[in-house]
Amino acid sequence: MQRKEKKILELLLGAVAAAVLAGIVVIAASPERQLAATKNKERMNDVAMLASAIESYAAYNNGALPPTVPSTPTEICQSTAPDCQGYVDLSMLTDHGTYLTILPNDPATISDKGTGYQIARDADGHVVIMAPLAENGEVIAAKK
């Protein structure tokens, strides 16, 4: 009977080892997916941070939203851009570091002007901030 138990134990340990190796292979085979998930987490944090800064701006300015927020989704201008023509200028959020020290950039952005994030005012007057470069089919947005 001990010999049978030993064989069963060996088979069980072999199956566990195979399962562990299979898990390692699956993880190692999808680094792009993990990288995309990491970028999406950063996007979620950035969108939430922008939404919070706009909410603070409105609270400090008697409910008034930044005047540059358009009614159609438009990319936000980088804090360091020399001019914001064609982009939404939210420099009032970074003036003197009151609400933000710098506007965040999408991790996939290579533009020298845009942040990769979009902003718009919806039909109800709420501000919507979006991350159109989100990966893996995720929709990342915040409404304030």
N, C-alpha and C positions, 0 to 999 in steps of 0.2 A: 504494500500500500504506500510506503514512503517513496518508492520509486515513481509511482503514478503521480503523487503529489508534487514531486520534484519536477516532473515533465510539465505538469499543468502550470506550475510556477514559472518555469522557463518560457513557456508559450505566452503566458500573461505578460512577463517582463519584455519579451520580444515585441508583443503588440503595443505596449506602452511606448517603447523606444521608437517604433515605427510611427506612431501617432505624433510624438514629439518632433521627429524629423520632418514629417509631412507639414506640421505647423510652421516650422522654421522655413521650409521651402516656400510655403504660401506667402509668408511675410516678406521673405527676401525677393520673391518674384513680383511684388507690387509696390516698389518704392515710389513710383509716380503717384499712385493713389494715396499713399501716406503723405507725400509732399503736398499734394493738392488739398488734403484734409487739413494740414497744418496751415497752408495759405488761407483757406476758408475761415479757420479760427481767427487768424489775424484780421481778416476782412470783417468778421462779426464784431470784433473788438473795436476796430476803426470806425465802423458805421455807428456803433453804440456811443463811442466817444464824440463823434461829430453831432449826433442827435442830442447828447447831453449838453454840449457846448451851445448849441442853438437854443435849447430850452433855457439854459442859464442866461443867455443873451436876452431872450424874450422876457424873462422874469425881471431882469435889471432895467429893461426898456419898456416898462408898462405894457407888456404883452406884444409889443411890436417885434416882428420877425426881421431878420436882416433884409434890407430893401432890395438886394441884388438877386434874391431867390426867384427864378423864373417859373412860369406855369407849365413848361415842358421840360422833361429831363435833360439836363445839360451838365457836362463834366465840370467839376470844381477845379479852379486854378490852384497851382502849387503856391505855397508861401514864398518860395524863392524865385518865382517866374518874373522876368523883367516887365511883362505886360500881360494882361488877362483877356485880351480881345478874343472873343469866341468862347470864353470860359466864364464860370461864375466866380466872381471875386468875393471871397469870404475873409478878407484880411482883417475886417473888423473883429473877428473872433481871436486873432492872434496879436492884435495891437496891445503892446505892453504886457503880453502874456496873461491877459485878464481871463480868458476862457480856455485857450490852448496856447502852447508855446510855438507849435508848428502844426500845419495841417497834415494829416497822415496820407501816405501814398499807398495805393494798392501794391501788393508784393510783385505783381506781374507788369507794372507800369514801367515803360521805358521812355515816356514822354518827358520833355524838359519844361512843359507848361502845365499839363493836366495831372491830377492826382489819380485818375482811374475811377474815382467815385463820382456818382451823379447826384444831383439834387433837383427837386421840383416842388412846387406848391400844388396840392391836389384840388379838386373841385370844392372841397369843404374848407380850404384855406390851411390845411395841415401841411407841414413840411415832410417830404419823403426823401430819404437818403438811400441810395442803391449802390450795390457792388456788381456791376454788369459783367465783370471778368471772373465771377465766381465759377468754380470748377465742379466737376462730377454732377452736373445738373442741379446744383443747389441754388436757391433763390435767397439772396441776402439783402435785407432792406430793413429800415426802421422808419417809423412814422411818429411825428411829434406835433 
